Amino acid sequence: MQETTLCLRVGHLLPYFMSEFNTTDFTNPSSFILLGIPGLEAAHIWISIPFSAMYAIAVLGNFTILFIVKREPSLHEPMFYFLCMLAITDLVMSTSTVPKMLSIFCIFWFNFKEISFSACLTQMYFVHCFSGMESGILVAMALDRYVAICHPLRHSTILTNSVVAKIGLAVVLRSGILTLPYPFLARRWPYCRTNIIPHTYCRHIAVVNLACTDIRISSYYSLFIVFSVIGLDLFFITVSYSQILLAIFRLPTKDARLKTFETCVSHLCAILALYIPDFFSSFTQRGAHYVPKHFLILFANMYLLVPPALHPIIYGVRTKQIRGRLLQLFTHIET
C-alpha cells in the first residue's frame, strides 16, 4: 500500500519535473573549457616556448613595420598602405587567440582553461573575420603588383589614396558581414552534451561539433565561406599573376625579367604562408578522421602564428625600402 501511494505521488510530480527539464536552456552554456592539444598535455609547457617566441616576433615585427611606414614619407604608397593593413590584421588575429592559448599551455603559471560563452563567440568572430580580411588584403596586394608591372606609368593615377581606402573598406565590410553568421549560428544550437572544446581556441567547427543537434547549416556555411571567399580570392590572385607573368616574359632581357619578378617574391611567400595551412586545416577538420587530432590542432595553431610572424620577416628582408629604413633605425639606436 505504501509503495502504491509513493508511486502515485511520484507520478503526480513527474509532469512538474518534466516541465522543469524541458524549460532548461541548453542553448547558452555559461562557459566552455578549452583543453589545449589533447594527447600532448605533458608537452604543453614546451610547446608554449616556440609559440611565445613566434607571437613576440609577430608583435614586434608588425609594430616595427607600422612605425617605419608612418615615419617615412617616401613609403606612403599603395603597396605599403596594404602592408600596414596586413600588419594590423596579423596583430588582431594573433592577439585574439595566442594570449589565451598560452594561458592554457603554461600550467605552472595560469592554467586558465575556462572561457565564457560570449567571449568564445567573440573570439570565434575575430579569428574568422580577420582571417578573411587577410585573404582580401593579399588580393589587394596582387592588384597593386599587377598595376605596377603591367601599367607602371598609370600606377599613381589608378591606385590613388582614395581608391586604396575604398579597397580597404570593401575588404573589411566583406569579411565582417560574411563572418557575422558564425557566432549567431553557434548561439542557436543546443549544447547539452559537454562544454569541453578539444582545441586551443574557439574555432567555429570545433564549437558547433559540441551541439546535440543537426549542424549541417553551420558546416555548409563554413564550406561556402571557404569556397566563395578564399577560393574566389585565390582565383583573382591567379588571374593577376598570370597577367604579371605574361608581362614579365615580354621584357627584353633576362636581368629585367628577374628584377621585375623579385618585386613579387615577398607577396608570393605571404600567399603560400596563409593559404596552405588554411586549406589543409579546413578540409582535414571535416574529412580526414585518420589524421591524429593533435596534429590537426597543431596545424590550426600554426595557421594563426606562422603568417603573422613570417610577414614582417619576409617584407623586412625582401623589400629594399623597409630593409634600408630598418638598418638606419638600428644604426641610430646604436649611436
N, C-alpha and C positions, 0 to 999 in steps of 0.2 A: 504493500500500500504506500509506504514511504517512497519507494523507488518510482511508483507511478506518479505520485504528487511532484517529485523532483523533476521527472521528465516533462510533466505538464508545464511547470514553471520555466524550465529551460526552453521549451517550445514556445512559450509565451514571450520570452525575452529575445529569442533568436532573430525575429524581424528587426528588432531595435539594433542589435549588434550588426546585422547585415546592412542596415541603412547607414550606420556609422562608418562601416568599412567602405561602402560604395561612395561616400562623400569625401573619403580621404584623398587628398590631392597629391598624386604621384608625379604630376607634370613638372613641378618645380622643386626638385630636391634642394635642401638648404646649401649643400656643398658637394664637391667631388673630391676624391682622393687620387692624386697623381702618383703612380708607382715609380716613375722614372723609366729604367730599362729593365723589364722583368728578365730574370736569368743572369743578370750581371750586377746584382745588388752589391756583391762583395767588391766589385771593381769601381763602384760609383765615385769613390774619393779620388781614384787615379784618373778616371775619365774627366773629372771636373778640372784637372790641371790643363790639358790641351784646350778644353772648351773655354776656360777662363782666359788663356793666352790669346785664342782667336777672337774672343769678344773684346779684349783690351786692344788688340790690333785694329779691329773694326772701328771701335770708338775713336781711338787716337788718329787713325789714318783718315777716316771720313771727316772728322773735325778739322784736320790739317788741310785737307783739300778745300773745304768751305772757307777756311781762314785765308788761304793763299789766293783763291779766286776773288774773294771780297776785297782784299787789299791791293791786288794788282789790276789796274785798269785795262791793261793790254789783254787780259784774259776774259774780258766782258764780251764774249762771243757766244753764238748759239751752242757750239759744242760744249763749252764749259758751263753754260747755264744748265744744259741737260745733265752734265756730270754732277752738278750741285744737287739737282733733283734726285739723281740716283743715290748720292751720298745721304741725303735726308731720308730717303726711303729705306736704305740699308740700316740707318741708325734706329729708326722707329721699329722696323720689323725685328731686328735682333734684340732691342731693348724690351720689347713687349713679351719676350719669351725667355731669354737667357738668364736674367736675374732669378726668376722663379725656378728655372731649371737647375741652376747652381745651388739654390737653397734646398732642393730635393737631394742632389748628389752629395753635398757636404754634410753628412750625417753628424759629424762631430761638432759642427758649427751651428746649424739651424735646424735641419730636418723638417722644414715646413712643407708637408706634402698636401695639406688641405687647401682648396681654393673654392671660394664661394661660387654659387651657380651663376650669378650675374657677372662676376669677374671672369669666369670661364668663358661665357658667351662674348664678353668684351674682348678677351684675348683672341678668341676664335675669329672675330671680325677683323681685328687689326692684322693678324697673321695673313689671312687670305686676301684682305683688301690691299695691303701694301705689297704682297706678292704679285698681284695683278698690276699694280702701279709700276712695279719694277719691270715687268714684261713690256708694258706700254712705253716706258721711257727708253727701253732698248730699241723699240720700233722707231721712236722719235730720233734716236741717235743714228739709226740706219738711214733715216731720211736725210739727216744732216750730212752724212758721208756721201750719199747719192748726189745731193745738190752740189757739194763741194768738189766732187770728182767729175761728174757729168755736165754740170753747168757752173763752172768756177767763177765766171765773170758775173753771173747773176745771183751768186750766193747771198750777198749782203742785201739785195733787194727782195729776194724770195723769203729768206728767213730773217725777217725783222724782229725787233724785240716784242712787238705786239703779236706777231704770229707765234713766236716761241711761247709767250704767255698763254695764248689760246690753246696751243697744243698741250701745254702742261695742265691747264684747266680741264681739257677734254679727257686726258689720262686719269686725272683724279676723279672726275664725275663718273666715268665709265666703270672704274673699279669699285668706287664707293657704292654705286647703285646696284651693280650686278652681285656684289658680295652681301648686300643687305638681307636677302632671304635666308642666308646661312643661320644666323642666330634666331630668327623668327621661326624657321622650321625646327631647329633644335629645341626651342622652347615649347612647342606644341606637342611634342611626343611625351608619352608617359614613361617615366623611369622607375619601374617597380622591381627590377632585378637586383641591381647593385649600383653603387655610386663610385666604384673604383675604376679609374681610367688607366689602362696599361700603357701609359705613354708619359712623355716628359712635359707636354703642353696640350692645350685643348684644341687639337686638330679636329676639324669638322667630322670626318668619317669615324674617328676614334670615339667621339662623344655620342653620336647618334647610334652607333652599334650597341650601346648600352640600353637603348629603348626596347620595351617589351611590346612592340607593335610593328606593323609593316612600314619600313622606312625607305621604300623604293623611290618615293618622291625626292627625298634628300639625296639618295645615291644617283638618281638620274640627273638631278640638277647639278650635282657636283661634276658629273661627266660632261654635261652641257657646258659648264664653265671651262673645263679643260680644253674641249674642242673649239668652242666659239671664241674664247679669249686667247689662250695660249696657242692653239692651233692657228687661229687667224693671224695672230702676231707673227708666228713663225712664217706663215705664208707671205706676209708683207716684207719681212726681213729677207726671205729668199728671193722675192721679186727685185728688191732693192739691190741685193748683191749680185744678182745675175746681170743687171744693167751696169753695175760698177765693174764687174769683171770684163764685160764686153768693152767698156770704155778703156780699161787698163790694157787690154790686149791690142787695142788700136794705137797705143802710144808707139813712137818710132823706135826707141832704144830700150835695151834691157834694163839699164840703170833707172830710167824714168819709170818703167813698169814696177820695179822693185820699190823705189821710193814712194810711189803712189800707193802701192799695196800695203806698205808698212804703216800708213796712216790708219788702216782699218784693223790692224792686228789686235790692238787693245780691245776694240769693240767686239771682235770675233771671240776673243778669250772670255770676255764678260758674258757673251751669249752662251757659250759652252758651259761656263761655271753655273749658270742659272738653270738652263733647260734640261740638261742631262739628269741632275738629281731630281728635278721636279717631275719629269715624265716617269722616271723609274719608280719614285716613291708613290705617285698617284696610281699607277697601274698595278704594282705589286701589292699595295694595300688591299686591292679588291680581288685579285685573282690568283696570286702566287702563294697558295697556302703551304707549299713545300719549302718556302724560304723561311729561315728561322726568324721568329718575332723580334729578337733583339737586334738582328741585322737590319730589319726594316726600320726600326725606331732609330737606330744609329744613323741610317741614311737620311731619314727625315730631319734629324738634328743637323746633319752636315749641310742640308739644303738651306737651313736658316743661318748657319755660321760661316760656311766657306765663301759664298759670294760676297757678303759684307766685308770679310777680311781680305779677300783677294782683290776686290775692285780698287781700293786705294793703292795697293802694291802694283797692280797692272798699269794703272794710269800714271802712277808716280814714276815708274821705271820707263814705260814706253812713250809717254808724252813729253816731248822735249821742253815745252814751256813750263810744265809743272816741275819737271826734274831740275831745271835751271833755278826756279824760284826756291825749291827745297834746299839746294846747295847754298844759295845765298842766305837763306834763313839760318841754316846750321852754321855757316861761316860767321854770320853776325852774332849768333849766340856764343860761339867760342871766343870771339874777340871781345 
